Amino acid sequence: MKFQANRDVFSEAVSFAVKLLPQRTTLPILSGVLIQATETGLILSSFDYEVSAQTEIAADVEETGTVLVSGRLLAEIANRLPNAPVRFSTEESRIVVSSGSASFTLLSMPVEEYPSIPQISSESGLVPAEEFAAAVAQVAVAASRDDVTPVITGVQLEVSENSLGLVATDRYRVAVREINWDSGSTTSSEPITALVPARTLQEVGKTFGNAGNISVAITNSDDRELIAFTANKKTVTSLLIKGNFPPVRRLFPDTIENYAVMNTAELIEATRRVALVLEREAALRYSFTPDGLTLEAIGSEQAQASETIDAVLTGDEIVVSLKPQFLLDGLGAVHSEFVRISFTRTENPNKPGPVLITSQSSKEQPGADSYKYLLQPNLLLR
C-alpha cells in the first residue's frame, strides 16, 4: 500500500474513526483502525463489536491495499505531523508514516483477525442535523451512568410518521424532546423504537451537528439490532440496548395550573452561588411566593446561604427541595431567556410532586420547543 493525503483531512478522519473506541479493550486488535486504499481514495474504519465508525476521504493512491494499525497512536501522530502532505507506505509488517522531515515507523496488526464492519443498506429516515444535535444534548444528560441497569443508560428514540422523540431517565429525572423526522418514501404504520447508548448518541450529535441532514437506519441483521447514522461520508453504527425502556411518558401531566416563571440565567447563577455551602448530595430549598423565589442552603453546620430572585408565580405558594446539579442540568438544556417551573401534585398535600421544567420565550409566552424535564428529589420509578 502506498498513498499521499492532505494532513488535516487525514488527521480528522483518523480521529473520527477512533473517537468511539473504548480506552481499554480485552482484545488489542479492536484498538486498531482499518485503512483501505482503493483506486478512488481511502476508507478508514473501526469496530469493537458494539459500535463502529467509517469514513471516506480523498487521497492520491499509488498502490491499493488494506492495513490495520493502532488507532489512538496513529491519531496522535497524525495530529502532530508538520503542515505538509502525509505519505503512507507499507513494507511487510511495517508501516511508514511521514510528513515533511518527520517520519514514523509502526508495526501493522493482522488484518485477517479483524471483525467485519457492519453494513446497513436500508434507510429509515432523515433528521435535521443541527436540531438532532441540540435535542441529544438536551436529553442525554438525564440518562443513567450506572451500568447496573443498562436499559436506562440509553436514550430511547421513538419514530412516528413525521416526528422523532428522544427520551432519557435515571429514575430521578426524565428528559423528553421531539424533533422533525422525514421518513421519505418509507411508510410504516407501526412506531419504531431504538434504545441507543447515550455516550454513542452524544458523539454522533457532536460529530454530525453541522452536517445538514443525518440519515438514520434501524435494522435487524443476524439477530443483532443496529442503528446507523450517516452524513458527509461518515457512518457510525451502534448495537441497540436490549430490554424494555420504562414507560416514563405517563409521568408527565397534561396540564398544570401552579407554576413560576423566572430568568434562566439568574436562576442558574443563584443556584450555583447558594449551593457552594452544601454538603455533597444535599438538596437546596426553593420557596416560591408572590414576592419571588428564595433559595436556601441550610444543610451544613459550618455555613448557610440564601438568595432571592424575581419570579412570577401563578397559583399557590410552594416549597420544594431539589438537588442543585440535577436542576442545573435541566436549566442548562433550556434554550430560552426565561424558564417555567411547574409544580405537580401528589395524593399527599404535604409532599410536592415532581417539578416540570420547560422553556419560556417571555414572562407570559411559553417556549417554542418541545423540551420537557421532569425532576423529583425522590425516585420517580421503583
C-alpha positions as CSV (number, residue, x, y, z in Angstrom):
1,M,0.0,0.0,0.0
2,K,1.2,3.5,-0.8
3,F,-0.7,6.8,-0.8
4,Q,-0.4,10.5,-0.1
5,A,-3.1,12.6,1.6
6,N,-3.8,16.1,2.9
7,R,-2.6,16.2,6.6
8,D,-5.6,17.9,8.1
9,V,-8.1,15.7,6.2
10,F,-6.2,12.5,7.2
11,S,-5.8,13.6,10.8
12,E,-9.5,14.4,11.1
13,A,-10.5,11.1,9.5
14,V,-8.3,9.0,11.9
15,S,-9.6,11.0,14.9
16,F,-13.2,10.3,13.9
17,A,-12.5,6.6,13.4
18,V,-11.0,6.1,16.8
19,K,-13.2,8.5,18.8
20,L,-15.8,5.9,19.9
21,L,-13.3,3.1,20.6
22,P,-13.0,2.2,24.4
23,Q,-9.9,3.4,26.2
24,R,-9.2,-0.1,27.3
25,T,-10.1,-3.4,25.5
26,T,-9.5,-7.0,26.3
27,L,-8.7,-7.6,22.6
28,P,-5.8,-5.4,21.5
29,I,-6.8,-5.9,17.8
30,L,-10.0,-4.0,18.5
31,S,-7.9,-0.9,19.2
32,G,-6.9,-0.7,15.6
33,V,-8.1,1.4,12.7
34,L,-8.5,-0.3,9.4
35,I,-7.2,1.6,6.4
36,Q,-8.3,0.6,2.9
37,A,-6.6,2.3,0.0
38,T,-8.7,2.0,-3.1
39,E,-8.4,3.5,-6.6
40,T,-10.8,6.3,-5.6
41,G,-9.4,7.1,-2.1
42,L,-9.2,5.9,1.5
43,I,-11.8,4.2,3.7
44,L,-10.9,4.3,7.5
45,S,-12.9,2.1,9.9
46,S,-13.0,1.0,13.5
47,F,-15.2,-1.6,15.2
48,D,-15.3,-3.1,18.7
49,Y,-18.4,-5.4,18.2
50,E,-20.7,-2.8,19.8
51,V,-20.0,0.5,17.9
52,S,-18.3,1.1,14.5
53,A,-17.2,4.2,12.7
54,Q,-16.3,4.5,9.0
55,T,-15.3,7.5,6.8
56,E,-14.1,8.0,3.2
57,I,-11.6,10.7,2.2
58,A,-9.8,11.6,-1.0
59,A,-6.1,10.6,-1.5
60,D,-3.5,10.0,-4.2
61,V,-3.2,6.2,-4.1
62,E,-0.2,4.7,-5.8
63,E,-0.7,1.1,-4.5
64,T,-4.0,-0.2,-3.2
65,G,-4.2,-2.4,-0.2
66,T,-5.5,-2.8,3.4
67,V,-3.7,-2.4,6.6
68,L,-4.6,-2.4,10.4
69,V,-2.7,-0.1,12.7
70,S,-3.0,1.1,16.3
71,G,-5.8,3.7,16.2
72,R,-5.0,6.1,19.0
73,L,-1.3,6.1,18.3
74,L,-1.9,6.9,14.6
75,A,-4.4,9.6,15.7
76,E,-1.8,11.3,18.0
77,I,0.9,11.1,15.3
78,A,-1.3,12.5,12.6
79,N,-2.4,15.3,14.8
80,R,1.2,16.4,15.4
81,L,2.6,16.0,11.9
82,P,4.1,19.1,10.2
83,N,1.8,21.0,7.9
84,A,2.7,19.0,4.8
85,P,1.1,16.1,2.9
86,V,1.1,12.8,4.7
87,R,2.9,10.0,2.9
88,F,1.9,6.5,3.9
89,S,3.6,3.2,2.8
90,T,3.8,-0.4,3.9
91,E,6.6,-2.9,3.7
92,E,5.9,-6.4,5.0
93,S,4.7,-5.9,8.6
94,R,5.9,-2.3,8.9
95,I,4.2,1.0,8.2
96,V,6.0,4.2,7.4
97,V,4.1,7.5,8.1
98,S,5.9,10.7,7.1
99,S,5.2,14.3,6.6
100,G,7.8,17.0,5.8
101,S,11.0,15.8,7.6
102,A,9.1,13.8,10.3
103,S,8.9,10.1,9.9
104,F,7.4,7.3,12.0
105,T,7.6,3.5,11.6
106,L,4.8,1.5,13.1
107,L,4.0,-2.2,13.3
108,S,0.9,-3.4,11.4
109,M,-1.7,-5.7,13.1
110,P,-3.1,-8.8,11.5
111,V,-5.9,-7.7,9.2
112,E,-7.3,-11.3,8.8
113,E,-8.2,-11.3,12.6
114,Y,-10.2,-8.1,12.4
115,P,-14.0,-8.4,12.5
116,S,-16.2,-7.4,9.6
117,I,-17.6,-3.9,9.8
118,P,-21.4,-3.9,10.0
119,Q,-23.0,-2.8,6.7
120,I,-26.5,-1.3,6.7
121,S,-28.2,-0.7,3.4
122,S,-31.7,0.4,4.3
123,E,-32.6,3.9,5.4
124,S,-35.4,4.6,7.9
125,G,-35.4,8.4,7.6
126,L,-33.7,11.8,7.8
127,V,-33.4,14.2,10.7
128,P,-32.1,17.8,10.6
129,A,-28.5,17.6,12.0
130,E,-28.5,20.8,14.0
131,E,-31.8,20.1,15.6
132,F,-30.9,16.5,16.3
133,A,-27.6,17.5,18.0
134,A,-29.4,20.1,20.1
135,A,-32.0,17.5,21.1
136,V,-29.4,14.9,22.1
137,A,-27.6,17.4,24.2
138,Q,-30.8,18.3,26.0
139,V,-32.0,14.8,26.7
140,A,-28.8,12.6,27.1
141,V,-27.9,14.4,30.4
142,A,-30.8,12.6,32.1
143,A,-29.6,9.1,31.1
144,S,-28.2,7.0,33.9
145,R,-24.5,6.4,34.2
146,D,-24.9,3.3,36.4
147,D,-24.2,0.2,34.3
148,V,-26.1,-2.0,36.9
149,T,-29.3,-1.1,35.0
150,P,-28.2,-0.9,31.3
151,V,-31.7,-0.2,30.0
152,I,-31.7,3.3,31.5
153,T,-28.1,4.2,30.3
154,G,-29.5,4.7,26.8
155,V,-31.7,7.3,25.1
156,Q,-34.9,5.9,23.7
157,L,-35.6,7.0,20.1
158,E,-39.3,6.9,19.2
159,V,-40.1,7.2,15.5
160,S,-43.6,8.1,14.3
161,E,-44.8,9.2,10.9
162,N,-43.2,12.7,10.9
163,S,-41.5,13.1,14.3
164,L,-38.7,11.6,16.3
165,G,-39.0,11.6,20.1
166,L,-35.9,11.3,22.4
167,V,-36.5,10.2,26.0
168,A,-34.0,9.5,28.8
169,T,-34.2,8.8,32.6
170,D,-32.1,7.9,35.5
171,R,-35.1,7.4,37.8
172,Y,-34.6,10.8,39.4
173,R,-35.4,12.8,36.3
174,V,-36.9,12.4,32.8
175,A,-36.0,14.5,29.8
176,V,-38.1,14.4,26.6
177,R,-37.7,16.3,23.2
178,E,-39.5,15.9,19.9
179,I,-37.9,16.9,16.5
180,N,-38.9,16.6,12.8
181,W,-38.5,13.3,11.1
182,D,-38.6,12.7,7.3
183,S,-39.5,9.1,6.6
184,G,-39.2,9.7,2.8
185,S,-40.9,7.0,0.8
186,T,-40.8,4.6,3.7
187,T,-44.3,4.1,5.0
188,S,-44.9,2.2,8.3
189,S,-48.0,2.4,10.4
190,E,-46.0,0.8,13.3
191,P,-44.0,3.2,15.5
192,I,-40.3,2.3,15.7
193,T,-38.2,2.4,18.9
194,A,-34.5,2.1,19.3
195,L,-32.6,2.3,22.6
196,V,-29.2,3.8,21.9
197,P,-26.3,4.1,24.4
198,A,-26.3,7.7,25.5
199,R,-22.5,8.1,25.1
200,T,-22.6,7.0,21.4
201,L,-25.6,9.3,20.7
202,Q,-23.8,12.2,22.2
203,E,-20.7,11.6,20.0
204,V,-23.0,11.3,17.0
205,G,-24.6,14.7,17.9
206,K,-21.3,16.4,18.3
207,T,-19.8,14.9,15.1
208,F,-22.7,15.4,12.7
209,G,-24.1,18.6,14.2
210,N,-23.2,20.7,11.2
211,A,-23.9,18.1,8.5
212,G,-27.3,19.4,7.1
213,N,-29.2,16.2,7.4
214,I,-28.4,12.9,9.1
215,S,-29.6,9.6,7.5
216,V,-30.8,7.2,10.2
217,A,-31.3,3.5,9.6
218,I,-32.6,0.9,12.1
219,T,-32.3,-2.7,11.2
220,N,-32.2,-6.3,12.4
221,S,-29.5,-8.4,10.9
222,D,-28.1,-11.8,12.2
223,D,-30.1,-11.4,15.4
224,R,-28.3,-8.1,16.0
225,E,-30.3,-4.9,16.3
226,L,-28.4,-2.0,14.9
227,I,-28.8,1.7,14.3
228,A,-26.7,3.6,11.8
229,F,-26.2,7.4,11.4
230,T,-24.7,8.7,8.1
231,A,-23.7,12.2,6.9
232,N,-20.8,13.7,4.9
233,K,-19.3,10.3,4.0
234,K,-19.2,9.3,7.7
235,T,-21.1,6.5,9.3
236,V,-21.5,5.4,12.9
237,T,-23.3,2.2,13.8
238,S,-24.2,1.0,17.3
239,L,-25.8,-2.1,18.8
240,L,-29.0,-1.2,20.5
241,I,-29.5,-1.9,24.2
242,K,-31.8,-4.8,24.8
243,G,-34.7,-4.6,27.3
244,N,-37.9,-2.6,27.9
245,F,-37.4,1.1,28.5
246,P,-39.7,2.2,31.4
247,P,-42.9,4.0,30.4
248,V,-41.9,7.4,31.7
249,R,-44.0,9.5,29.4
250,R,-47.1,8.7,31.6
251,L,-45.4,10.7,34.4
252,F,-46.0,14.0,32.6
253,P,-49.3,15.6,33.4
254,D,-51.4,17.1,30.7
255,T,-52.0,20.4,32.4
256,I,-50.5,22.2,35.4
257,E,-52.1,25.3,36.9
258,N,-49.4,26.0,39.5
259,Y,-46.1,27.4,38.1
260,A,-43.5,30.1,38.3
261,V,-41.5,31.9,35.6
262,M,-38.1,33.4,36.1
263,N,-35.0,34.4,34.2
264,T,-33.0,31.3,33.3
265,A,-29.5,32.8,33.8
266,E,-30.5,34.4,37.1
267,L,-31.7,31.1,38.5
268,I,-28.6,29.2,37.3
269,E,-26.3,31.8,38.9
270,A,-28.2,31.9,42.2
271,T,-28.3,28.1,42.4
272,R,-24.5,27.9,41.8
273,R,-23.8,30.5,44.5
274,V,-26.1,29.2,47.2
275,A,-25.0,25.6,46.6
276,L,-21.4,26.4,47.4
277,V,-22.1,25.8,51.1
278,L,-24.0,22.5,50.6
279,E,-22.7,19.1,51.7
280,R,-22.4,16.6,48.8
281,E,-25.7,15.2,47.6
282,A,-27.6,17.7,49.8
283,A,-30.6,19.5,48.4
284,L,-31.4,23.2,48.1
285,R,-34.7,24.6,49.4
286,Y,-36.7,26.7,46.8
287,S,-39.5,28.7,48.3
288,F,-41.9,30.2,45.6
289,T,-44.1,33.1,46.8
290,P,-45.8,36.1,45.2
291,D,-42.7,38.1,46.3
292,G,-40.3,36.0,44.3
293,L,-38.1,32.9,44.7
294,T,-35.9,32.4,47.8
295,L,-33.1,29.8,47.6
296,E,-31.8,28.4,50.9
297,A,-28.9,26.1,51.8
298,I,-29.3,25.0,55.4
299,G,-27.8,21.6,55.5
300,S,-24.4,22.4,56.9
301,E,-23.4,23.5,60.4
302,Q,-20.4,25.3,59.1
303,A,-22.1,27.6,56.6
304,Q,-25.6,28.7,55.4
305,A,-26.6,30.7,52.4
306,S,-29.7,32.3,50.9
307,E,-30.7,34.4,47.9
308,T,-33.9,35.8,46.5
309,I,-34.5,36.4,42.8
310,D,-37.5,37.7,40.8
311,A,-40.2,35.2,39.9
312,V,-43.7,35.4,38.7
313,L,-45.9,32.9,40.5
314,T,-49.2,31.6,39.2
315,G,-51.2,29.6,41.7
316,D,-50.3,28.6,45.3
317,E,-47.1,29.3,47.2
318,I,-44.9,26.2,47.4
319,V,-41.6,25.0,48.8
320,V,-39.6,22.2,47.1
321,S,-36.2,20.7,47.8
322,L,-34.1,19.9,44.7
323,K,-30.6,18.6,44.1
324,P,-28.8,21.6,42.6
325,Q,-26.8,19.7,39.9
326,F,-29.9,17.9,38.7
327,L,-31.7,21.3,38.4
328,L,-28.7,22.9,36.7
329,D,-28.7,20.1,34.1
330,G,-32.3,20.8,33.2
331,L,-31.8,24.6,33.2
332,G,-28.7,24.3,31.0
333,A,-30.8,22.5,28.4
334,V,-33.5,25.3,28.3
335,H,-32.5,27.4,25.3
336,S,-34.6,30.4,26.3
337,E,-34.2,33.6,28.3
338,F,-36.9,32.6,30.7
339,V,-37.8,29.2,32.3
340,R,-41.1,27.9,33.6
341,I,-41.0,25.6,36.7
342,S,-44.4,23.9,37.1
343,F,-45.4,22.0,40.3
344,T,-47.3,18.7,40.0
345,R,-49.5,17.4,42.8
346,T,-49.4,14.1,44.8
347,E,-52.1,12.4,46.9
348,N,-50.3,13.7,50.0
349,P,-50.9,17.5,50.1
350,N,-47.7,17.9,52.3
351,K,-45.5,16.2,49.7
352,P,-44.9,18.1,46.5
353,G,-44.7,16.1,43.3
354,P,-42.0,16.3,40.6
355,V,-41.3,19.8,39.1
356,L,-41.6,20.2,35.4
357,I,-39.0,22.4,33.6
358,T,-39.9,23.9,30.2
359,S,-38.7,26.8,28.1
360,Q,-40.4,30.2,28.2
361,S,-40.0,32.8,25.4
362,S,-41.0,35.7,27.7
363,K,-42.6,36.0,31.1
364,E,-46.0,35.5,29.5
365,Q,-45.3,33.3,26.4
366,P,-44.3,29.6,26.6
367,G,-41.3,28.4,24.6
368,A,-41.5,27.2,21.1
369,D,-39.6,23.9,21.5
370,S,-41.0,20.6,22.9
371,Y,-38.3,20.1,25.6
372,K,-39.6,18.8,28.9
373,Y,-37.5,17.9,32.0
374,L,-39.3,16.3,35.0
375,L,-37.3,16.4,38.2
376,Q,-38.0,14.7,41.6
377,P,-35.8,14.6,44.7
378,N,-37.2,11.1,45.4
379,L,-37.2,8.2,43.0
380,L,-39.8,8.6,40.2
381,L,-39.8,4.8,39.4
382,R,-39.4,1.9,41.9
